[in-house]
Amino acid sequence: MLDDLLVVGFDLETQTEVHIGDRPLEQWRALGYGRRETVVCFYCWHGIDAPVGTNVPLLARGRIGGLVRPHFAHPAGMAPPRGHHRETVWHINAKNRLARWAAALPNVAHVQMEQWTEQRNRRADVHVVLDDGARLALEAQRELITDELWQARHRDYAAAGVRDVWFMRPDTRIPHVLFAEGTPAWTLYHRDETAEARLGEPHERGPQWWTKDLRLFGPHHPPCAGDPVVRERFPLADLGLDADGVTFPPAMTERLAEQAARVRREADQARRQQEQAERWRHEAATRPGRPWKPTPLPPVRPVPRPAGGGPFCEVCNRPLAEPLVRYGRHILC
């Protein structure tokens, strides 16, 4: 069953969630179906797609180098009739994966799942406290959320001094209200443990573009509402957290910084050209009028008069063409 690849276990002795990668397969087999049976299906035990307290010991399947990666599975005939609802399975796995990822980051001081705000009006899927005291709420969103509901949650988190960070289930549309509020949204994938960001494509440059927000004229994260977007996917382990949310890997950060610097240089050049053109127009408009005077030509140097006959110029003594004979001089003389 495909859903079994996402099954989470529950240890009845420690009363904690467990995952297939937490221990070697042989240890899980000793605790699972047909043996001690202390590791059961988390979803069935907690009443998801089954009555609360349903005890379904799990099998640990897979082998190193096998075609299917190791996973927990229900014994034959003991899973819910249609399996577990995939959205619910995704949500539970997403919360655990985000919590493990955040706890492994060097600048994270504390991680708590299902943490209420001080006003107890919002409960974060994963609450994170950074070393500098910044607080984050990592939200795993398994279905499309309305603008009104998202804005209410966003305002409540902001009032509590918590930065909300959103991770969407694959194939779930990201509401543009997030981008209109300047809030990034990520898509979280379980299969390859990656997260996908959306970046807005550079805006078209119109008149006076350099006087606007220069961030918009390069790839920008988050995109603006209605922007064409490009998608960038990263291994979750390569991402980080700071007070503003998720941070890109260093290579991506450098790439965006280089593109932003290029836009700034082009904006500075356009600004200088505009300022120069304005100075020229101002100087032309304020220059005082002067009467025009022709530039005097250099004086003509005469040559000795010709000894032979023929018409010559009375000023320079050079021969005259027939049309100028009646004037007695060259035009320039």
C-alpha positions as CSV (number, residue, x, y, z in Angstrom):
1,M,0.0,0.0,0.0
2,L,1.5,3.3,-1.0
3,D,0.3,5.1,2.1
4,D,2.3,2.7,4.2
5,L,5.5,4.4,3.0
6,L,4.4,7.4,5.1
7,V,3.2,5.6,8.3
8,V,4.5,7.0,11.6
9,G,4.9,4.6,14.6
10,F,3.9,5.2,18.2
11,D,5.9,3.6,21.0
12,L,3.4,2.5,23.7
13,E,6.2,2.2,26.3
14,T,7.7,5.7,25.9
15,Q,4.4,7.3,24.6
16,T,6.3,9.1,21.8
17,E,6.1,9.2,18.0
18,V,8.8,7.1,16.3
19,H,10.0,6.9,12.7
20,I,11.6,4.1,10.7
21,G,15.0,6.0,10.5
22,D,15.3,6.4,14.3
23,R,16.6,2.8,14.8
24,P,17.9,-0.1,12.8
25,L,15.3,-2.3,11.2
26,E,16.0,-5.3,13.3
27,Q,15.3,-3.4,16.5
28,W,11.9,-2.2,15.1
29,R,11.1,-5.8,14.1
30,A,11.7,-6.9,17.6
31,L,9.2,-4.3,18.9
32,G,6.6,-4.8,16.1
33,Y,4.0,-7.2,14.8
34,G,4.4,-10.8,16.0
35,R,7.1,-9.9,18.6
36,R,6.7,-7.5,21.5
37,E,4.1,-5.4,19.6
38,T,4.8,-2.2,21.5
39,V,5.2,-0.1,18.3
40,V,1.8,0.6,16.8
41,C,0.4,2.8,14.1
42,F,0.3,6.4,15.3
43,Y,-2.7,7.3,13.3
44,C,-4.9,4.4,14.3
45,W,-3.9,4.8,18.0
46,H,-4.9,8.5,18.0
47,G,-8.2,8.0,16.2
48,I,-7.3,9.0,12.7
49,D,-9.4,7.0,10.2
50,A,-10.1,4.5,13.1
51,P,-11.6,4.6,16.7
52,V,-9.3,6.1,19.3
53,G,-7.0,3.5,20.9
54,T,-7.0,1.2,17.9
55,N,-4.0,-1.0,18.5
56,V,-2.3,-2.0,15.2
57,P,1.3,-3.3,15.7
58,L,3.5,-2.4,12.8
59,L,5.8,-4.3,10.5
60,A,9.2,-2.9,9.7
61,R,9.8,-3.5,6.0
62,G,12.6,-2.9,3.6
63,R,16.3,-3.7,3.4
64,I,19.5,-1.8,2.8
65,G,20.0,-1.3,-0.9
66,G,16.5,-2.6,-1.7
67,L,14.2,-1.2,-4.3
68,V,11.8,0.2,-1.6
69,R,13.2,2.3,1.2
70,P,12.6,1.0,4.8
71,H,9.2,1.9,6.2
72,F,6.5,1.0,8.7
73,A,3.5,-0.9,7.3
74,H,0.2,-2.3,8.6
75,P,-0.1,-6.1,8.7
76,A,-2.3,-7.5,6.0
77,G,-6.0,-6.8,6.6
78,M,-5.3,-4.5,9.6
79,A,-5.2,-1.1,7.8
80,P,-8.3,1.1,7.6
81,P,-10.5,0.0,4.6
82,R,-9.2,2.8,2.3
83,G,-5.9,3.4,4.1
84,H,-5.2,6.6,5.9
85,H,-6.2,9.9,4.4
86,R,-3.2,11.1,2.5
87,E,-3.6,14.8,3.5
88,T,-3.7,13.8,7.2
89,V,-0.7,11.5,6.8
90,W,1.2,14.3,5.0
91,H,0.4,16.8,7.8
92,I,1.6,14.6,10.6
93,N,4.8,13.7,8.7
94,A,5.4,17.3,7.8
95,K,5.2,18.5,11.4
96,N,7.7,15.8,12.5
97,R,10.0,16.5,9.6
98,L,10.0,20.2,10.2
99,A,10.6,19.8,13.9
100,R,13.6,17.5,13.3
101,W,15.0,19.8,10.6
102,A,14.7,22.9,12.9
103,A,16.2,21.1,15.9
104,A,19.3,20.3,13.9
105,L,20.0,23.9,12.9
106,P,22.9,25.5,14.9
107,N,21.1,28.7,15.7
108,V,17.9,27.1,17.1
109,A,17.6,27.1,20.9
110,H,14.2,25.3,21.3
111,V,11.7,23.4,19.2
112,Q,8.2,22.4,20.4
113,M,5.3,20.8,18.4
114,E,1.7,21.9,18.9
115,Q,2.7,25.0,20.9
116,W,0.0,27.6,21.9
117,T,0.7,31.3,21.7
118,E,0.6,33.2,25.0
119,Q,-2.9,34.4,24.2
120,R,-3.9,30.7,23.5
121,N,-5.6,31.8,20.3
122,R,-3.2,30.1,17.9
123,R,-1.4,26.8,18.1
124,A,1.7,26.4,15.9
125,D,2.4,23.1,14.2
126,V,6.1,23.6,15.1
127,H,7.2,26.5,17.4
128,V,10.8,27.5,17.1
129,V,12.9,29.8,19.3
130,L,16.2,31.0,17.8
131,D,19.3,31.9,19.8
132,D,18.6,35.6,19.3
133,G,15.2,35.2,20.9
134,A,13.2,35.4,17.6
135,R,10.1,33.1,17.6
136,L,8.8,31.3,14.5
137,A,5.7,29.3,13.8
138,L,6.3,26.6,11.1
139,E,2.9,25.8,9.6
140,A,2.3,22.7,7.6
141,Q,-0.7,23.5,5.4
142,R,-2.3,20.4,3.9
143,E,-5.2,22.1,2.0
144,L,-6.1,25.4,0.4
145,I,-6.7,28.1,3.0
146,T,-9.1,31.1,2.4
147,D,-7.7,34.6,2.4
148,E,-9.7,35.6,5.4
149,L,-8.6,32.6,7.5
150,W,-5.0,33.0,6.6
151,Q,-5.1,36.8,7.4
152,A,-6.7,36.1,10.8
153,R,-3.9,33.6,11.7
154,H,-1.2,35.9,10.3
155,R,-2.5,38.9,12.4
156,D,-2.7,36.8,15.6
157,Y,0.8,35.5,15.2
158,A,2.1,39.0,14.5
159,A,0.4,40.3,17.6
160,A,2.1,37.6,19.6
161,G,5.5,38.5,18.2
162,V,5.8,35.3,16.2
163,R,6.8,35.1,12.6
164,D,4.7,32.6,10.7
165,V,6.4,30.4,8.0
166,W,4.2,28.4,5.7
167,F,4.9,25.0,4.1
168,M,2.3,23.8,1.6
169,R,1.4,20.2,0.6
170,P,2.4,19.4,-3.0
171,D,-0.4,20.2,-5.6
172,T,-1.9,22.7,-3.2
173,R,-2.2,26.2,-4.6
174,I,-0.5,28.9,-2.6
175,P,-3.0,31.8,-2.0
176,H,-1.8,35.0,-3.5
177,V,-2.8,36.8,-0.3
178,L,0.5,35.5,1.2
179,F,2.5,37.2,-1.5
180,A,0.4,40.4,-1.3
181,E,1.4,40.5,2.4
182,G,5.1,39.9,1.6
183,T,5.1,36.4,3.2
184,P,7.1,33.6,1.6
185,A,5.5,30.2,1.1
186,W,7.3,26.9,0.5
187,T,6.1,23.6,-0.8
188,L,7.3,20.6,1.3
189,Y,8.0,17.3,-0.4
190,H,8.4,14.1,1.6
191,R,9.7,11.7,-1.0
192,D,13.0,13.4,-1.7
193,E,13.0,15.6,1.5
194,T,13.1,18.8,-0.5
195,A,11.4,22.2,-0.2
196,E,10.4,24.4,-3.1
197,A,10.4,28.2,-3.2
198,R,8.7,30.5,-5.7
199,L,10.5,33.6,-7.0
200,G,8.9,36.4,-8.9
201,E,10.4,37.0,-12.4
202,P,11.9,40.5,-13.0
203,H,9.3,43.2,-13.7
204,E,9.2,45.1,-17.0
205,R,11.1,48.3,-16.9
206,G,9.1,51.4,-17.7
207,P,9.7,55.1,-17.5
208,Q,11.5,56.1,-14.3
209,W,11.9,52.5,-13.3
210,W,15.0,53.3,-11.2
211,T,12.9,55.4,-8.8
212,K,10.8,52.3,-7.8
213,D,11.6,49.3,-5.6
214,L,14.7,47.9,-7.3
215,R,14.1,44.5,-5.8
216,L,11.2,44.0,-8.3
217,F,13.6,44.2,-11.3
218,G,15.5,41.1,-10.4
219,P,14.3,37.7,-9.3
220,H,12.6,38.4,-5.9
221,H,11.4,36.3,-3.0
222,P,8.6,36.2,-2.2
223,P,7.0,37.1,-5.5
224,C,4.4,39.8,-5.8
225,A,0.7,38.7,-6.1
226,G,0.1,37.9,-9.8
227,D,3.7,37.6,-10.7
228,P,4.9,35.0,-13.2
229,V,7.1,32.7,-11.0
230,V,10.1,30.5,-11.3
231,R,10.5,27.5,-8.9
232,E,13.7,26.6,-7.1
233,R,13.9,23.3,-5.1
234,F,16.4,22.7,-2.4
235,P,17.2,19.8,0.0
236,L,15.5,20.7,3.3
237,A,18.8,20.1,5.1
238,D,20.5,22.9,3.1
239,L,18.0,25.5,4.2
240,G,18.2,27.5,7.4
241,L,16.1,29.8,9.6
242,D,16.4,33.3,10.8
243,A,14.1,36.0,12.3
244,D,12.5,36.5,8.8
245,G,11.8,32.8,8.1
246,V,13.6,30.3,5.8
247,T,17.0,31.2,4.5
248,F,18.5,30.0,1.2
249,P,21.7,28.0,0.9
250,P,24.8,30.2,0.5
251,A,25.2,29.6,-3.3
252,M,21.6,30.7,-3.9
253,T,22.0,33.7,-1.6
254,E,25.2,34.8,-3.5
255,R,23.4,34.4,-6.9
256,L,20.5,36.6,-5.9
257,A,22.9,39.1,-4.4
258,E,24.9,39.3,-7.7
259,Q,21.7,39.8,-9.7
260,A,20.5,42.5,-7.2
261,A,23.9,44.3,-7.5
262,R,23.6,44.3,-11.3
263,V,20.2,45.9,-11.1
264,R,21.5,48.5,-8.7
265,R,24.4,49.3,-11.1
266,E,22.0,49.7,-14.1
267,A,19.7,51.8,-12.0
268,D,22.6,54.1,-11.0
269,Q,23.6,54.5,-14.6
270,A,20.0,55.3,-15.7
271,R,19.8,57.8,-12.8
272,R,23.0,59.5,-13.8
273,Q,21.9,59.7,-17.5
274,Q,18.6,61.2,-16.4
275,E,20.3,63.8,-14.2
276,Q,22.7,64.8,-17.0
277,A,19.9,65.2,-19.4
278,E,18.0,67.4,-16.9
279,R,21.1,69.5,-16.3
280,W,21.5,70.1,-20.1
281,R,17.8,71.1,-20.4
282,H,18.1,73.5,-17.5
283,E,21.2,75.1,-18.8
284,A,19.6,75.6,-22.3
285,A,16.5,77.1,-20.7
286,T,18.4,79.5,-18.5
287,R,21.3,80.6,-20.8
288,P,21.0,84.4,-21.5
289,G,20.3,85.4,-25.2
290,R,23.1,87.0,-27.2
291,P,22.9,88.6,-30.7
292,W,24.4,86.4,-33.3
293,K,27.6,87.6,-35.0
294,P,29.2,85.9,-37.9
295,T,32.7,84.5,-37.2
296,P,35.2,86.6,-39.2
297,L,37.1,84.8,-41.9
298,P,40.9,84.9,-41.9
299,P,42.3,87.6,-44.2
300,V,43.2,86.6,-47.8
301,R,46.9,86.8,-48.5
302,P,47.7,88.4,-51.9
303,V,50.2,86.9,-54.4
304,P,52.3,88.7,-57.0
305,R,50.3,89.9,-60.0
306,P,50.6,87.6,-63.0
307,A,53.0,88.8,-65.7
308,G,50.9,87.5,-68.5
309,G,47.5,88.7,-69.6
310,G,44.1,87.5,-68.4
311,P,41.7,88.7,-65.7
312,F,42.9,88.5,-62.1
313,C,41.5,89.4,-58.7
314,E,42.2,92.9,-57.6
315,V,42.5,91.7,-54.0
316,C,44.6,88.5,-54.1
317,N,46.0,88.9,-57.7
318,R,44.9,85.3,-58.5
319,P,43.3,84.5,-61.9
320,L,39.5,85.0,-62.1
321,A,37.0,82.7,-63.6
322,E,34.9,84.1,-66.4
323,P,31.6,84.5,-64.3
324,L,33.6,86.6,-61.8
325,V,35.3,89.0,-64.2
326,R,32.5,91.6,-63.9
327,Y,33.0,91.6,-60.1
328,G,36.8,92.0,-60.2
329,R,37.3,89.7,-57.2
330,H,36.7,86.3,-55.8
331,I,33.7,85.7,-53.6
332,L,35.8,85.2,-50.5
333,C,37.9,88.3,-51.3
